[in-house]
Structures are given as structure tokens and as C-alpha cells.
Amino acid sequence: MRKKIVAANWKMNMMQARSARFVESLLLEIGDISDVEVVILPPFTAIAKVTEALGTAPNIKVGAQNMHWERSGAFTGEISAALLRDLFVHYVVLGHSERRTLFGETDEIVNRKVCAAHEAALHPIVCVGETLAQRDKGNVDKILAIQLRGSLAGLGAKELQDTVIAYEPVWAIGTGRNATPEQAQEAHTFIRHTLREMADGTVAERVRIQYGGSVKPENARELMSQPDVDGALVGSASLDPRSFAQIVQAAREEG
Ligand code: PEP
């Protein structure tokens, strides 16, 4: 049985004070949750504040939105897995479509980062997803297979199991237009099938696959009711603690 995982991707938003207030409100809304894993992904500048505000809430983890693959050194402006671990970070989002399109990240770069994250015992959340043009051409499976095989190359069974995949169709991110539950399930089935080919059935069954792309309280439950949708990666709706709490609650009910 896969525990659902719901993550708040704040992107380049949230000052420290607002981050702390968000956590206080979220804790009031969801309490000490154990049936769903909740992850908050603040900008680097608010990670320490969020960790402090969370205190001992055991099932809410903190993640980062990106990192560099090198361990340390002359990489001005970058941040390593070890530096994130030093801030008690558990998860790191890698290969988000904004990084792929705006910052030129290729599957090879994502793969280097994924390997570096595992080496430092950080759990990567690896994003994959097609553009609308690719979907219209009937290339969804082809694109997902290329991204998965490229981004996860060389991982062993344990590392794959400790990786979360986020299926995020690019056309659904920040557009208000989510994939239908059927479209999400279809893509997640294909992702699991590809993982089975890359590793084996046991590993593929254990990997959690989140859906991301305009998830909000109104559509969260239906999306997460699909058998292979193991949670959500939430952007815009995660900036409001009440909306995010409602999405967590939907995961609980569908868990
Ligand atoms: C995201 O950026 O990961 C995302 C899913 O954003 P939104 O929920 O705003 O579509």
C-alpha cells in the first residue's frame, strides 16, 4: 500500500514571516497527520524558517525546489545536496518543467542531480510531463519514456523505490486547466509500466507517482481517487494554507 504524498511547491514566493504563518495555520488545519505524507517546498530562503515553525510535527517534511549535482566547490549561486541536508531537508524537486524550459535542464542534467541527491540520502521528486503539442501529436508515452529513462538512468532498486515521480503535463501547470482523472490515470499507468521495465514489478508497485498541474480543492479528490495517482504536487493552490489543507484532506479520504 503506497502512502499518499502531497507537496506544496511555493516556487519563488513566500517571505520568511509569511512562511511561518502558513505553517501555523496548516498545523491548525491538519494537526498531526500520519496517514498522508505532507511536504513543503519553500524557496531556499525560507527553508530554515519552515523547519523551525514545524517543530516536531513528524509527518510534515521539508524539501527544496532544486539543487546542483556537485558536492561542493566553486559554483557561485548554486546549492548542493549536502547543504540542503544541513538544513534538515528530506526531499528535492528535480526536473520541474520550469527548470527544463527556462533554465535548459536536460534529462542528463536531471539524472546527475538525481544521483547526487540519492548519494546524500535526499529523496528526489522527479518531474516528467509532455507539452500540449506533444500530446496533440500522440507522443505522450514516448516523451514520458524518454524523460523517465534519461532522468532515472543508473539507479538501483532501492534508489528507485526512494524516488517520487511527479507527472506534470506542462499544459496543466499554472493554467487552471488540469488533466482529467482519466488522462492522469492513463499517464500514471504508463509511468508504472515503464518503471516495471526499468526495474521490476515490486519496485514499480512501491514508487509513488504524484499528479501535478492546476490541482485545487475542487478537483483534488477525483484526481487522487485514481488507483495510480499517489498524491499531488501543488503549485498555486499551495500558497494558501486552507486550500492546501483541503487538498491534504482529499488525499486522506482517498488514501
Ligand atoms: C507546479 O508548478 O508544480 C504546479 C503543479 O503548479 P500549479 O499547481 O500552479 O499548476
Boltz pocket constraint, residues with backbone or C-beta under 6 A from the ligand:
constraints:
  - pocket:
      binder: B
      contacts: [[A, 9], [A, 168], [A, 172], [A, 173], [A, 174], [A, 175], [A, 176], [A, 212], [A, 213], [A, 214], [A, 215], [A, 233], [A, 234], [A, 235], [A, 236], [A, 237]]
      max_distance: 6.0
